[in-house]
Amino acid sequence: MLPTKEQLIQHLTDKMTNQDIANIYGTSFQKIIHLIKKNGINPNELRKENTQIVYEHELNGVVVYIGSGVWYRCRRYTNRGNLEHKKLMQEGKLTYKFLADLIQKKKQDNMKQN
């Protein structure tokens, strides 16, 4: 079964890749791209691709890393310096969670100061 428009919007808002979404529904990432275009969805806007994010990596429910960068940075393991961290990411043993959008946080701080 394929995702509905509402489900696609939620997955993209949660900063999931097309491949992540495809894996959930047992289809190809190309089919997900087709559905996004068919439904007139702008994934860049929903993922807030131009903003920096703060994220954490967890291993068995314990936070092992906190980082920041563009939305897909938390999934990249090719540029990791710590070999143990890199190996855990390659093996899919780490889960990730988005903590905050940095631009959103700066706006909130500015509003508090005024």
C-alpha positions in Angstrom: 0.0 0.0 0.0 1.2 3.5 -0.8 1.2 6.6 1.4 -1.6 9.1 1.2 -0.9 12.8 0.6 -1.3 13.5 4.3 1.1 10.7 5.2 3.7 12.0 2.7 3.4 15.5 4.1 4.0 14.1 7.7 7.0 12.0 6.6 8.6 14.9 4.8 7.9 17.3 7.7 9.7 14.7 9.9 12.7 15.1 7.5 12.6 11.5 6.2 14.4 10.8 2.9 12.5 9.4 0.0 14.2 6.0 0.6 13.1 6.0 4.2 9.5 6.5 3.1 9.8 3.8 0.4 11.2 1.3 2.9 8.1 1.8 5.1 5.7 1.2 2.3 7.7 -1.5 0.5 8.2 0.4 -2.7 10.9 2.3 -4.5 12.1 5.8 -3.8 11.3 6.6 -7.5 7.6 5.8 -6.8 7.7 8.1 -3.7 9.2 10.9 -5.9 6.4 10.3 -8.4 3.7 10.5 -5.6 5.3 13.7 -4.3 5.1 15.3 -7.8 1.7 13.9 -8.5 0.3 15.5 -5.3 2.0 18.8 -5.9 4.1 18.6 -2.7 7.2 20.7 -2.2 9.6 18.5 -0.2 12.2 21.2 0.2 9.7 23.4 2.0 8.4 20.7 4.3 11.9 19.5 5.2 13.0 23.1 5.7 16.1 22.2 3.7 17.7 25.6 4.1 17.8 25.5 7.9 20.3 24.1 10.3 19.1 21.5 12.8 20.2 20.1 16.1 19.9 16.3 16.4 21.0 13.4 18.6 22.0 9.8 18.0 20.8 7.2 20.5 22.1 3.6 21.1 19.6 1.5 23.0 17.8 4.6 24.3 21.0 6.3 25.5 22.2 9.5 23.9 25.7 8.9 22.4 26.0 12.0 20.2 24.5 15.4 19.7 25.3 17.3 16.5 24.1 20.0 14.2 24.0 20.7 10.4 21.7 20.4 7.5 18.6 18.1 7.8 20.3 15.0 6.3 23.6 15.4 8.2 22.4 13.0 11.0 22.2 10.1 8.6 25.7 10.6 6.9 28.4 8.4 8.2 31.0 8.7 5.4 32.5 11.9 6.9 32.6 10.8 10.6 35.9 11.0 12.4 35.1 8.6 15.2 35.4 5.1 13.7 33.2 3.4 16.4 30.4 6.0 15.7 30.8 5.5 12.0 30.6 1.7 12.3 27.4 1.9 14.5 25.8 4.2 11.9 26.8 1.9 9.0 25.3 -1.1 10.8 22.1 0.9 11.5 22.3 0.5 15.3 21.9 4.2 16.0 18.5 6.0 16.0 18.3 9.7 15.5 16.0 12.4 16.7 15.6 16.0 15.6 15.8 18.4 18.6 15.4 21.8 17.1 15.7 24.0 14.0 18.4 26.6 14.7 16.7 29.4 12.8 13.4 28.7 14.6 15.3 28.8 18.0 17.0 32.1 17.1 13.7 33.7 16.2 12.2 32.5 19.6 15.2 34.0 21.4 14.9 37.3 19.6 11.2 37.4 20.5 12.0 36.8 24.2 14.5 39.7 24.2 12.1 42.2 22.7 
